Amino acid sequence: MNEQRFRWRNRQLREHTAVVDGKLAPTKLIKQTTYLNVYLKQWMKGHIWIYNDRIIYCGTELPLLTEGTEIIDGSDSYIVPGYIEPHAHPFQLYNPRSLAEYAAGKGTTTLINDNLMWLLLTDQEKAFSLLEEFMNVPASMFWWARFDSQSSLPEEEQEEFEDQVLSWLHHDAIIQGGELTAWPEVLYGGDDQMLHWMQETKRSRKPTEGHLPGASWKTLVKMKLLGVDSEHESMTAEEVIERLSYGYQTGLRYSSIRPDLPDILKGLLDKKLQSFEHIMFTTDGSTPGFYREGVINPCIKIALEAGVKDVEAYMMGSYYAARHFGIEDRVGSLAPGRVAHINFLSSPEDPTPHSVIAKGEWVTRDRSKVKNDESFPWEKYGLKALDLSWDLADEDLQFSMPVGMEMVNEVIMKPFAIDVDSSAECLPEDHDEAFLTLLDRDGKWRVNTLLKGFTDSLGALVSSYSNTGDIILLGKSRPDMKLAFQRLKEIGGGIVLVNNGQVVFELALSLSGVMADMEMSELIEKENELKKQLKTYGYTFGDPVYTLLFLSSMHLPFIRITPVGIMDVKKNEVLYPAIMR
């Protein structure tokens, strides 16, 4: 087993020191290169010795023994540590493995991942075994421990969720608590259980991440007092500076629904910010197409173009994040003892590497991917095609709700009074209301309403991709919704579009109906096709995948469709309960 997440064994440590003494040869030697030393904050000339998955030495000395060593000419390259994504949601149609392999190939070799879907899709024993399996992918994979589900779950499911929190928090793959989307419950609702989890995180010497968009100074200060260490929801330079002033490690976000980074960086430089040491970049779980150029490398590029000094830009993309999480002795720098995550750049002005070594092995060389043909044993961990053993009934598509959900943007929904005849088989195309149903994936309950603003003409979209893993049905036509649901069952989960009785698009999500088991490059093209299709049917926003994901997410205003019913977010009240089938 690769030991990089834990400790190298005594035998390995002895081998590492033997390389220094010339008793063993390094497995790779990068000669005559220019590399970034994050501790001196300067570019240096020298050589880098690697033994298997570990950096042994960086400096001007050459090893005494090089028999069998792969000698790499680094004279035309600038070398920086592998980049770190400190806030990944590795389930946005892609899966953790496909994201990690793709990210590593473009220089992001460490990911700190959301564990939410493991809490919802598989049992704890299988999930923990899965974390060990992920140690075999090129990137270093670490995880957070969620304190809340982001939605409202039935009582039994909520208890099962809460019973797992502490076990996850104490697992050594977990290096953070959060992200804390249910902070109002702690601050205003008197949720001492969640506050206890936050304190247990402190006791475990792990940071807690908040989720505080638009928070006032009082909220920021009080949440800091309660134990929140970092936050990534700043939308302006002023909000970044405020968080920094209170001691927050602050993520600068560049994502598919919040591409704020260019404006934030311009604002920070205009305000002559003196220190970037408590800043890191994040793409916050963007949808596949946003990653066409890579993950953290585009963030660094934006920083360089804004005028951030190159050393600081690269450290925001690597070392500062590693130091925050307490893993700087493993990743985030080029120094003895670190995991061999190494990016070869053509120049300091271009952070997209032409070659990448991850865990001591080539994953990209001369801008070409080094092919990995190993399969991944998903079914061993209960992640397989969705098997829906129940059928859609006519009564499941009854829409008598007086209140619907109107889209303000991709993810914010407000209530509206329904004044169209929702008893018809098909809704007319002279307005943008559509039927909307959330169905339990086990067929136990349903919630029905109308959704305004998603489409003016699409017969049906059915998706097993959602925040809770339940089934979303929406569209103008009941018959098309039934056909789309039937096709969803046939392909084992995914996203299906039907119009006028014809399937016009489908994306199979063969891992529990939530994630695709395909290369990121292929998935990027499929998502692009989905966007084009939906635009032809009246979708006017930018990111339909996030619309599907967040329909049931209780951390966003104002109204949500959840497993317990239609919810008023601010009041945390059920307006109309789910109906048992």
C-alpha positions in Angstrom: 0.0 0.0 0.0 1.2 3.5 -0.8 2.0 5.1 2.6 2.0 8.8 1.6 -1.2 9.7 3.5 0.0 8.1 6.7 3.6 7.5 7.5 6.3 5.7 5.5 7.3 2.5 7.2 10.6 2.1 9.0 12.0 0.0 6.2 11.1 2.7 3.7 12.6 5.5 5.8 15.9 3.6 6.0 15.9 3.3 2.3 15.3 7.0 1.9 18.3 7.9 4.1 20.3 5.3 2.3 19.8 7.3 -1.0 21.4 10.3 0.7 24.4 8.1 1.8 24.9 6.8 -1.8 23.9 3.2 -0.8 20.8 3.3 -3.0 20.2 5.1 -6.2 17.3 7.5 -6.5 14.6 6.2 -8.9 14.4 9.6 -10.7 16.8 12.5 -10.8 15.8 15.9 -12.2 19.1 17.7 -13.2 20.1 21.3 -13.7 16.6 22.8 -13.1 15.1 25.9 -11.6 12.7 25.2 -8.8 10.6 27.1 -6.3 11.6 27.0 -2.7 8.5 28.0 -0.7 10.4 28.4 2.5 12.9 31.0 1.1 10.2 32.3 -1.3 12.6 32.3 -4.2 13.6 30.4 -7.4 16.7 28.3 -7.0 19.0 26.3 -9.3 19.9 22.7 -8.6 18.8 19.1 -8.7 15.8 17.1 -7.3 16.2 13.5 -6.2 13.2 11.2 -6.0 12.9 7.7 -4.6 9.7 6.0 -5.5 6.9 8.4 -4.2 9.1 10.7 -2.1 11.4 13.7 -2.6 14.7 12.9 -1.0 16.7 16.1 -1.8 16.5 19.5 -3.5 19.8 21.4 -3.9 23.1 21.7 -5.7 24.4 18.2 -4.8 24.3 15.2 -7.1 23.7 11.6 -5.8 26.7 9.3 -5.5 24.9 6.4 -7.1 22.7 6.6 -10.2 22.6 3.1 -11.4 19.1 2.4 -12.8 18.1 6.0 -12.1 15.8 7.8 -14.6 17.8 11.0 -15.5 15.5 13.9 -16.4 16.9 17.1 -18.0 15.3 20.0 -16.2 17.3 22.7 -17.7 14.4 24.1 -19.8 11.8 23.8 -17.1 10.7 25.7 -14.0 9.6 23.3 -11.3 6.9 24.0 -8.7 5.1 21.8 -6.2 1.9 20.1 -7.3 -1.2 22.3 -6.8 -3.8 21.8 -4.1 -7.6 22.0 -4.5 -8.7 22.7 -0.8 -12.4 22.4 -1.4 -13.5 19.7 -3.9 -17.0 18.3 -4.4 -15.9 15.2 -6.4 -19.4 14.1 -7.4 -20.6 16.7 -9.9 -21.4 14.1 -12.6 -17.7 13.0 -12.4 -16.5 10.7 -9.7 -13.6 11.1 -7.2 -11.3 8.9 -9.2 -11.9 10.5 -12.6 -11.6 14.0 -11.2 -8.4 13.2 -9.4 -6.7 11.6 -12.4 -7.8 14.5 -14.7 -6.7 17.1 -12.1 -3.3 15.5 -11.5 -2.7 15.4 -15.3 -3.0 19.2 -15.3 -1.0 19.8 -12.2 -3.5 19.7 -9.3 -2.1 16.7 -7.4 -3.8 17.0 -4.0 -7.6 17.3 -3.4 -9.5 17.9 -0.2 -12.8 16.2 -0.8 -16.4 16.5 0.3 -17.6 13.2 1.9 -21.4 13.9 1.5 -22.2 11.3 -1.1 -20.5 8.5 0.9 -22.9 9.4 3.7 -25.9 9.1 1.4 -24.9 6.3 -1.1 -23.0 3.6 0.8 -22.5 2.3 4.3 -19.7 3.5 6.5 -17.6 0.3 6.4 -17.6 0.3 2.6 -17.0 4.0 2.5 -13.9 3.7 4.7 -12.6 0.9 2.6 -13.1 3.1 -0.4 -10.9 5.8 1.1 -8.1 3.3 1.2 -8.7 2.3 -2.4 -8.4 6.0 -3.4 -4.8 5.9 -2.1 -3.9 4.1 -5.4 -4.9 7.0 -7.7 -2.1 9.5 -8.7 -3.4 12.4 -6.6 -3.2 12.6 -2.9 -6.8 12.3 -1.6 -7.9 13.8 1.7 -11.5 14.4 2.9 -13.8 16.5 5.0 -16.4 15.3 7.6 -19.8 16.8 6.9 -21.9 17.9 9.9 -25.1 18.4 7.9 -26.6 17.0 4.7 -27.4 20.4 3.1 -31.1 19.2 2.8 -33.9 18.2 5.1 -34.0 14.4 5.5 -36.7 12.1 7.0 -36.2 11.5 10.7 -34.8 8.0 10.3 -32.3 9.1 7.6 -31.3 12.1 9.6 -30.5 9.9 12.6 -28.4 7.6 10.4 -26.5 10.6 9.1 -25.8 12.0 12.5 -24.7 8.7 13.9 -21.8 8.6 11.4 -20.3 12.1 12.0 -17.9 11.4 14.8 -16.6 8.2 13.2 -15.8 10.1 10.0 -14.3 13.0 11.9 -11.8 10.7 13.7 -10.7 8.9 10.5 -7.1 9.8 9.6 -8.1 10.5 6.0 -10.3 13.4 7.3 -8.4 16.6 7.7 -11.3 19.1 8.1 -14.7 19.4 9.7 -17.4 21.0 7.5 -18.2 22.7 5.3 -20.7 24.1 7.8 -23.7 25.0 5.7 -26.1 24.6 8.6 -24.3 27.4 10.7 -27.7 29.2 11.4 -28.7 26.1 13.4 -25.6 26.6 15.6 -25.7 30.3 15.8 -29.5 30.9 16.1 -31.0 27.5 16.6 -29.0 26.4 19.7 -27.8 23.2 18.0 -25.3 22.1 20.7 -24.7 18.7 19.0 -23.2 20.4 16.0 -21.3 22.8 18.2 -19.9 19.7 20.0 -18.8 18.3 16.7 -17.0 21.6 16.0 -15.3 21.4 19.3 -14.3 17.8 18.7 -12.8 18.9 15.5 -10.7 21.4 17.4 -9.7 18.7 19.9 -8.6 16.5 17.0 -6.4 19.4 15.8 -8.3 19.7 12.5 -9.8 23.0 11.1 -13.5 23.6 10.6 -14.7 25.3 7.4 -17.6 27.6 7.3 -20.1 28.5 4.6 -21.0 32.2 5.2 -22.1 34.0 2.0 -22.9 37.6 2.7 -22.3 37.3 6.4 -22.3 40.4 8.6 -19.3 41.3 10.7 -21.1 40.1 13.8 -21.8 36.7 12.2 -18.2 36.3 11.1 -16.9 37.2 14.5 -19.4 34.9 16.4 -18.7 32.0 14.1 -15.0 32.5 14.6 -15.6 32.4 18.4 -17.6 29.2 17.9 -14.7 27.5 16.1 -14.8 28.2 12.3 -11.3 28.5 10.9 -11.8 29.0 7.1 -14.3 30.3 4.7 -14.6 30.4 0.9 -17.8 32.4 0.1 -16.3 35.8 -0.4 -17.7 37.5 -3.5 -15.7 40.8 -3.3 -12.3 42.0 -2.3 -13.8 43.7 0.7 -15.3 40.5 2.0 -11.9 38.7 1.6 -10.1 41.4 3.6 -12.8 41.3 6.3 -12.4 37.6 6.7 -8.6 37.9 6.7 -8.8 40.6 9.4 -10.7 38.2 11.7 -8.2 35.4 11.2 -10.0 33.3 8.6 -8.0 31.2 6.2 -9.8 32.5 3.1 -10.5 30.7 -0.2 -10.7 32.8 -3.4 -13.3 31.1 -5.5 -13.3 30.6 -9.3 -16.2 28.3 -10.1 -18.8 27.6 -12.7 -21.5 29.5 -10.9 -19.2 32.0 -9.1 -16.3 33.0 -11.4 -15.4 35.9 -9.1 -11.6 35.4 -9.0 -10.5 38.1 -11.5 -12.5 40.9 -9.9 -11.5 39.8 -6.4 -7.8 39.8 -7.2 -8.0 43.2 -9.0 -9.7 44.6 -5.9 -7.2 43.1 -3.5 -4.3 44.6 -5.5 -6.1 47.9 -5.8 -6.4 48.0 -2.0 -2.7 47.1 -1.8 -3.1 43.9 0.3 0.2 43.3 2.0 0.0 39.6 2.7 -1.4 36.6 0.8 -0.2 34.0 3.3 -3.7 33.1 4.5 -5.3 32.8 1.0 -5.8 29.8 -1.2 -7.7 29.1 -4.4 -10.7 26.9 -4.9 -12.9 25.9 -7.8 -15.7 24.8 -5.3 -16.9 21.7 -7.1 -17.4 23.1 -10.6 -19.2 21.2 -13.2 -17.1 19.3 -15.8 -16.9 21.8 -18.6 -15.4 24.4 -16.3 -12.3 22.2 -16.0 -11.5 22.1 -19.6 -8.1 23.8 -19.0 -7.5 22.3 -15.6 -8.4 22.8 -11.9 -6.1 25.1 -9.9 -3.7 26.1 -12.7 -6.3 28.5 -14.3 -6.6 30.2 -10.9 -2.8 30.7 -10.7 -2.9 32.0 -14.3 -5.6 34.6 -13.4 -3.5 35.7 -10.3 -0.4 36.2 -12.5 -2.3 38.2 -15.1 -3.8 40.3 -12.3 -0.3 41.3 -11.1 0.3 38.9 -8.2 4.0 38.1 -7.8 4.7 34.7 -9.2 6.0 33.2 -6.0 2.9 34.2 -4.1 0.6 33.0 -6.8 2.2 29.5 -6.8 2.2 29.4 -3.0 -1.5 30.3 -2.8 -2.1 27.3 -5.1 0.0 24.9 -3.0 1.9 25.6 0.2 -0.6 28.0 2.0 -3.3 25.4 1.7 -1.1 22.6 2.9 0.0 24.6 5.9 -3.6 25.4 6.8 -4.6 21.7 6.8 -1.5 20.6 8.7 -0.2 18.5 5.9 2.7 20.7 4.9 5.1 17.9 5.9 3.6 15.8 3.1 2.5 18.1 0.2 2.7 21.7 -1.0 6.5 22.1 -1.3 9.6 20.8 -2.9 11.7 19.7 0.0 13.1 16.5 1.6 10.3 14.2 2.8 7.5 15.5 0.7 5.4 13.4 -1.6 6.9 13.6 -5.1 4.2 15.9 -6.7 6.1 17.9 -9.2 5.0 20.2 -12.0 7.3 21.1 -14.9 6.5 24.5 -16.3 7.8 26.1 -19.5 8.0 29.5 -17.7 6.9 31.0 -14.4 4.2 32.9 -16.4 2.5 29.7 -17.5 1.2 27.6 -14.6 -0.2 24.8 -16.8 2.6 22.2 -16.7 4.0 20.5 -19.8 4.8 17.5 -17.6 3.6 16.2 -14.2 5.0 13.7 -11.8 2.5 12.6 -9.1 3.5 10.2 -6.3 6.8 9.8 -8.1 5.3 8.6 -11.4 4.7 10.4 -14.7 1.0 11.3 -15.3 1.7 13.8 -18.0 4.8 14.0 -20.2 5.4 16.6 -22.9 1.7 17.6 -22.7 0.5 14.0 -23.3 -1.3 11.9 -20.8 0.5 8.8 -19.6 -2.2 6.2 -20.0 -3.5 4.4 -16.9 -5.4 1.2 -17.9 -6.2 0.1 -14.4 -9.9 -0.5 -13.7 -11.5 0.6 -10.4 -13.6 -1.9 -8.3 -16.7 0.3 -7.8 -19.1 -2.6 -7.4 -17.1 -4.0 -4.5 -18.2 -0.9 -2.6 -21.8 -1.0 -3.6 -21.5 1.6 -6.3 -23.2 0.2 -9.4 -26.0 1.0 -11.8 -29.2 2.2 -10.1 -31.8 -0.6 -9.8 -35.2 1.0 -9.4 -37.6 -1.9 -8.5 -40.7 0.3 -8.6 -42.7 2.0 -11.3 -44.1 5.5 -11.8 -47.8 5.7 -11.2 -50.3 8.2 -12.6 -51.0 9.6 -9.1 -47.2 10.4 -8.8 -47.8 13.2 -11.4 -50.6 15.1 -9.6 -49.9 18.8 -9.2 -52.4 20.5 -7.0 -49.9 22.6 -5.0 -50.8 26.3 -4.7 -47.2 27.4 -4.4 -44.4 26.8 -6.9 -40.6 27.5 -7.1 -39.4 30.3 -9.4 -35.7 30.4 -10.5 -33.9 33.7 -9.7 -30.7 32.3 -11.1 -29.2 28.8 -11.4 -29.5 28.0 -7.7 -31.7 30.5 -5.9 -35.5 29.8 -5.9 -38.3 32.0 -4.7 -41.9 31.1 -4.1 -44.7 32.0 -6.6 -48.4 31.6 -6.6 -49.5 29.0 -9.2 -52.2 30.3 -11.5 -52.0 27.9 -14.4 -54.1 24.9 -14.9 -51.9 22.1 -13.7 -54.4 19.3 -14.4 -53.7 19.1 -18.1 -51.6 16.3 -19.6 -49.3 19.0 -21.1 -48.6 22.5 -20.0 -48.7 25.1 -22.9 -45.5 26.7 -24.2 -46.6 30.3 -23.8 -45.2 30.4 -20.3 -42.1 28.9 -18.5 -43.8 26.9 -15.8 -43.1 23.1 -15.7 -44.2 20.2 -13.6 -41.7 19.3 -10.9 -41.6 16.1 -8.8 -39.0 14.8 -6.3 -39.3 11.1 -5.8 -37.6 8.9 -3.2 -35.1 6.6 -4.9 -36.7 3.7 -2.9 -40.2 4.7 -4.0 -41.4 5.6 -0.5 -42.6 9.3 -1.0 -43.0 12.1 -3.4 -43.2 15.9 -3.5 -45.0 17.8 -6.3 -45.0 21.4 -7.4 -44.3 23.6 -10.4 -40.9 25.0 -11.4 -40.8 28.4 -13.2 -37.9 29.5 -15.3 -36.3 26.2 -16.3 -38.0 25.5 -19.6 -40.7 26.9 -21.9 -40.9 23.8 -24.1 -39.1 20.7 -23.0 -41.4 17.7 -22.6 -39.3 16.0 -19.8 -36.1 15.9 -17.9 -35.6 13.1 -15.4 -32.5 12.9 -13.3 -31.2 10.6 -10.6 -28.4 13.2 -10.0 -29.5 15.4 -7.1 -28.2 16.6 -3.8 -29.8 13.7 -1.9 -29.6 11.1 -4.6 -33.4 11.1 -5.1 -35.2 11.3 -8.5 -36.1 14.6 -10.1 -38.8 14.7 -12.8 -39.6 18.0 -14.5 -41.1 19.1 -17.8 -44.1 20.2 -19.7 -45.6 16.8 -20.6 -46.7 14.0 -18.3 -46.4 11.3 -21.0 -42.8 12.5 -21.8 -42.0 12.4 -18.0 -43.2 8.8 -17.9 -41.1 7.8 -20.9 -38.1 9.6 -19.5 -38.4 7.8 -16.2 -38.7 4.4 -18.0 -35.5 5.2 -19.9 -33.8 6.3 -16.7 -34.6 2.8 -15.3 -33.2 1.1 -18.4 -29.8 2.9 -18.3 -29.4 2.4 -14.5 -29.6 6.1 -13.6 -28.5 9.3 -15.1 -30.1 12.3 -16.9 -32.6 11.8 -19.7 -34.3 14.4 -21.8 -37.5 13.5 -23.8 -39.5 15.7 -26.1 -42.6 14.8 -28.1 -42.1 11.1 -27.3 -38.5 11.0 -28.4 -35.3 10.6 -26.2 -33.2 13.6 -27.3 -30.4 13.2 -24.8 -29.2 10.8 -22.2 -26.2 10.6 -19.9 -25.7 7.4 -18.0 -24.6 7.8 -14.4 -23.7 4.2 -13.7 -22.3 4.8 -10.2 -25.5 4.9 -8.0 -27.2 7.1 -10.5 -25.1 10.1 -9.4 -21.7 9.7 -11.0 -20.4 8.8 -14.4 -17.8 6.1 -14.8 -16.1 7.7 -17.8 -13.0 9.8 -18.6 -13.4 13.5 -17.8 -12.7 14.5 -21.4 -15.7 12.5 -22.5 -17.9 13.8 -19.7 -17.0 17.4 -20.5 -18.3 16.9 -24.0 -21.5 15.2 -22.7 -22.2 18.0 -20.3 -21.7 20.6 -23.1 -24.2 18.7 -25.2 -26.7 18.8 -22.3 -26.3 22.5 -22.0 -26.9 23.1 -25.7 -30.0 20.9 -25.6 -31.5 22.7 -22.6 -30.9 26.1 -24.1 -32.9 25.1 -27.2 -35.8 24.4 -24.8 -35.6 27.7 -22.9 -33.1 27.3 -20.2 -31.5 30.8 -19.9 -29.0 30.3 -17.1 -25.5 29.1 -17.3 -25.2 25.9 -15.2 -28.2 23.4 -15.3 -26.2 20.7 -13.5 -26.1 22.9 -10.4 -29.8 23.7 -10.8 -30.5 20.0 -10.5 -28.1 19.5 -7.6 -29.4 22.4 -5.5 -33.1 22.1 -5.9 -33.2 20.4 -2.5 -30.3 22.3 -0.8 -31.3 24.1 2.3 -28.3 26.4 2.5 -29.7 28.6 -0.3 -32.7 30.9 -0.3 -35.7 30.9 -0.4 -37.7 27.8 -1.0 -36.7 24.2 -1.7 -38.1 20.8 -2.6 -36.7 18.3 -0.1 -37.4 14.7 1.0 -39.7 16.0 3.8 -41.6 18.4 1.5 -41.6 22.0 0.2 -39.5 24.0 2.7 -39.2 27.7 3.7 -35.5 28.0 4.1 -35.4 31.1 6.3 -38.0 29.7 8.7 -36.8 26.1 8.4 -40.4 25.1 8.1 -42.3 22.5 6.0 -44.8 24.4 3.9 -46.3 21.3 2.3 -45.2 17.8 3.4 -44.1 14.9 1.3 -46.8 12.4 0.4 -46.2 8.8 1.1 -46.7 6.6 -2.0 
